[in-house]
Amino acid sequence: MRTVLYTPCWNEADMLPFFFNHYDTWVDRYYIHDDGSTDGSLDILHAHPKVEVRRFERCYPESFVLSHQAFQNETWKESRHDADWMIITALDEHLHLPQASMRDYLEARMADGTTLIPAIGFQMLADDLPSPENRLCDSRTIGAPYDMMNKLSIFNPRAVEPNYTVGRHQAFPDGTVRYPEQDRLMLLHYKYVGFERTIARHRAQQTGLRALDLANKWGFHYSWTPEQLQQEIDSYAANAIDIGAPGFSLAETVPPAARWWRAPVEQQAATD
């Protein structure tokens, strides 16, 4: 079984060690498209033996968000015959299977004919980053269920095309669509790790938005004041749980109704 991962990168030097610690045991090849990093990210990427560094192409000059959507929907196709599983993700998204081996799980899903594996999203909250040898899913385990992060990140590239919406918050896959019988995969979104770090990153990311992004209010949260960001974090903290606690049950925490891929057929048809 061969797994290939595609993701963009821009000034992620502090997150990259955690990203590789998390994925290296089950990803065979990374194609990381850099958008002009200046913080040492490129040195880290070039030093990793499994990484091929590419340039992120802004194919929509007036929109970073649409360029990002095109990257997610098109770039992976060059490797569709070189992978059993394709992973499309972001550097702060850690796909996690509690107390189980991802490689064993993917081999089992390949054997039973599953072709795509959506993940149940959690907005993770932490005051800081641990030392780089730690996995975030082991050391920073407080988070809140978050429907917007219920994303499709893993699929069989020979069987389906995901057809992602903007932000990859939903997908309308074509091809042989077979979901797993049970939803066990989690997406841990490590965006809110350190308040000052998050504020600084938002301000930097805001500079990458273009006219069409601003017109559509894509990335609006990058312009939040510290007070607005704190309110957002507080709203997640009010519903946060410890995903690493004994007795944690994903099925009991997030009902199927919140998962777009489990919606009734008539509901899906109404949104097409």
C-alpha positions in Angstrom: 0.0 0.0 0.0 1.3 3.4 -0.9 0.1 6.8 0.5 0.8 10.2 -1.1 0.1 13.5 0.6 -0.3 17.0 -1.0 -0.4 20.2 1.0 0.5 23.9 0.5 2.9 25.6 2.9 3.6 29.2 3.8 5.8 30.1 6.8 5.1 27.0 8.8 8.5 26.4 10.3 7.1 26.0 13.8 4.4 23.5 12.8 6.4 21.4 10.3 8.2 19.2 12.9 4.8 18.3 14.4 3.3 17.6 11.0 6.1 15.2 10.1 6.1 13.5 13.5 2.4 12.9 13.0 2.4 11.6 9.4 5.8 10.0 8.8 4.8 6.6 10.0 2.1 6.2 7.4 2.8 8.6 4.5 5.2 7.4 1.8 5.6 10.6 -0.2 4.9 14.3 0.3 4.4 16.9 -2.4 4.5 20.2 -0.6 3.8 23.3 -2.6 5.4 26.4 -1.0 3.9 29.9 -1.4 7.1 31.8 -0.8 8.1 31.0 2.7 10.8 33.1 4.4 10.9 31.7 7.9 13.1 28.6 7.4 10.3 26.3 6.2 12.1 25.6 2.9 15.2 24.4 4.7 13.0 21.9 6.8 11.2 20.7 3.6 14.4 20.2 1.6 16.0 18.3 4.4 13.1 15.7 4.6 13.9 12.6 2.5 10.2 12.0 1.6 9.4 15.5 0.5 9.4 16.9 -3.0 9.1 20.7 -2.9 7.0 22.5 -5.5 6.0 26.1 -6.0 2.4 26.9 -5.1 0.8 28.4 -8.2 -1.7 31.2 -7.8 -3.6 30.3 -10.9 -6.3 32.8 -10.0 -4.3 36.0 -9.5 -7.2 37.8 -7.9 -7.9 35.0 -5.4 -5.8 33.0 -3.1 -8.8 31.0 -2.0 -9.8 29.9 -5.5 -6.1 29.1 -6.3 -6.1 27.0 -3.1 -9.3 25.2 -4.2 -7.8 24.5 -7.7 -4.7 23.1 -6.0 -6.9 20.7 -3.9 -9.0 19.6 -6.8 -6.4 19.2 -9.5 -2.7 19.0 -8.5 -3.0 15.5 -7.0 -4.1 14.0 -10.3 -0.4 13.8 -11.5 0.0 11.0 -8.8 -3.3 9.2 -9.2 -1.7 6.1 -10.6 1.2 6.2 -8.0 -1.0 5.9 -4.9 -3.5 3.7 -3.2 -4.6 6.5 -0.9 -4.3 10.2 -1.6 -4.2 12.6 1.3 -5.2 16.3 0.7 -4.7 18.3 3.9 -3.2 21.4 5.5 -0.2 21.6 7.8 -2.3 22.3 10.8 -4.7 19.4 10.2 -3.7 16.2 11.8 -5.7 13.1 10.7 -6.0 10.9 13.8 -7.3 7.5 14.6 -7.4 7.0 18.4 -5.5 4.1 19.7 -5.0 2.5 16.3 -2.5 2.3 13.5 -3.4 4.4 10.5 -1.5 2.2 8.1 -3.3 -0.9 9.4 -6.6 0.9 9.2 -6.0 2.1 5.6 -5.0 -1.4 4.5 -8.3 -2.8 6.0 -10.3 -0.1 4.2 -8.6 -0.9 0.9 -9.4 -4.6 1.4 -13.1 -3.9 2.1 -13.6 -1.7 -0.9 -13.8 1.7 0.8 -12.9 4.5 -1.6 -13.0 7.6 0.6 -12.7 8.3 4.3 -14.1 11.6 5.6 -12.9 12.8 9.1 -14.9 14.3 12.0 -13.5 17.7 12.8 -12.3 19.1 16.1 -11.1 22.7 16.7 -8.1 22.1 19.0 -7.1 24.6 21.7 -3.7 25.0 23.3 -1.7 27.7 25.0 1.6 26.7 23.4 3.4 24.1 21.3 5.3 21.3 23.1 8.8 20.3 22.3 9.1 19.2 18.6 9.6 15.5 19.3 6.0 15.3 20.7 2.9 14.5 18.7 0.2 17.1 19.2 -2.5 14.5 19.3 -0.8 13.0 22.3 0.1 16.2 24.2 -2.5 18.8 23.2 -5.8 17.0 23.4 -8.4 19.6 24.3 -10.8 20.5 21.5 -14.4 21.1 20.5 -16.4 19.3 17.8 -16.5 21.6 14.8 -18.8 20.8 11.8 -16.8 23.0 9.4 -13.8 20.8 9.8 -15.7 17.6 8.9 -13.6 17.2 5.8 -12.7 14.6 3.2 -9.0 14.3 3.2 -8.3 10.6 2.3 -9.5 9.0 -0.9 -8.6 6.3 -3.5 -7.4 8.5 -6.4 -8.1 5.8 -9.0 -11.7 5.4 -7.9 -13.0 8.9 -7.1 -12.5 12.7 -7.6 -13.4 14.7 -4.5 -14.7 17.9 -6.1 -14.0 20.1 -3.1 -15.9 23.2 -2.3 -14.1 26.4 -1.2 -12.0 25.7 1.9 -12.5 21.9 1.4 -15.4 22.1 3.9 -17.5 19.8 1.8 -17.1 17.6 -1.2 -19.2 16.2 -4.0 -17.3 13.1 -5.0 -17.7 11.5 -8.4 -16.8 7.9 -9.2 -17.1 4.8 -7.1 -18.2 6.3 -3.8 -18.0 3.9 -0.9 -17.7 5.3 2.6 -16.5 3.2 5.6 -19.3 1.6 7.6 -18.2 3.5 10.7 -16.7 6.9 11.1 -13.6 6.5 13.2 -11.2 9.1 11.6 -10.8 12.5 13.3 -9.4 15.7 11.9 -7.6 17.7 14.7 -7.3 21.3 13.6 -4.4 22.9 15.4 -5.1 26.5 14.4 -5.6 28.0 17.8 -2.2 27.1 19.4 -1.0 30.1 21.4 -3.0 33.4 21.4 -0.2 35.7 20.3 1.0 33.2 17.7 -2.5 33.0 16.2 -2.9 36.8 16.1 0.5 37.2 14.4 -0.4 34.5 11.9 -3.8 36.0 11.1 -2.2 39.3 10.4 0.4 37.7 8.1 -2.2 35.6 6.3 -4.4 38.7 5.6 -1.6 40.1 3.4 -2.0 37.1 1.1 -5.7 37.7 0.3 -6.6 39.4 -3.0 -9.4 41.4 -4.4 -11.8 38.6 -5.0 -11.2 37.1 -1.6 -12.0 40.3 0.1 -15.1 40.8 -2.1 -16.4 37.4 -1.0 -15.3 37.8 2.6 -13.1 34.7 2.3 -10.6 34.8 5.1 -12.5 37.5 7.0 -11.3 36.0 10.3 -7.8 37.1 9.5 -8.9 40.7 10.2 -10.3 40.0 13.7 -9.3 42.2 16.6 -7.7 40.4 19.6 -11.1 40.8 21.3 -12.9 39.1 18.5 -10.4 36.2 18.4 -10.7 35.7 22.1 -14.5 35.5 21.8 -14.1 32.9 19.1 -11.7 30.8 21.2 -14.0 31.2 24.3 -16.9 29.8 22.3 -15.0 26.7 21.4 -13.6 26.4 25.0 -17.2 26.3 26.3 -17.8 23.0 24.3 -14.3 21.6 24.6 -13.5 18.0 25.7 -10.4 16.0 26.2 -10.2 13.6 23.2 -7.4 11.7 25.0 -9.3 11.0 28.1 -10.2 7.4 29.1 -13.7 6.6 27.9 -13.8 9.2 25.1 -16.3 8.0 22.4 -16.3 9.7 19.1 -19.7 8.2 18.2 -21.3 9.6 21.3 -19.6 13.0 20.9 -20.6 13.8 17.3 -24.0 12.5 16.0 -24.3 11.3 12.4 -26.6 14.2 11.5 -23.6 16.6 11.7 -21.7 14.7 9.0 -22.4 15.9 5.5 -21.6 12.5 4.0 -24.2 10.8 6.2 -27.0 13.2 5.2 -30.2 11.6 3.8 -30.2 11.1 0.0 -33.0 13.6 -0.5 -31.0 16.3 1.5 -27.9 15.7 -0.6 -30.0 16.0 -3.8 -31.5 19.3 -2.6 -28.0 20.8 -2.3 -26.7 19.7 -5.7 
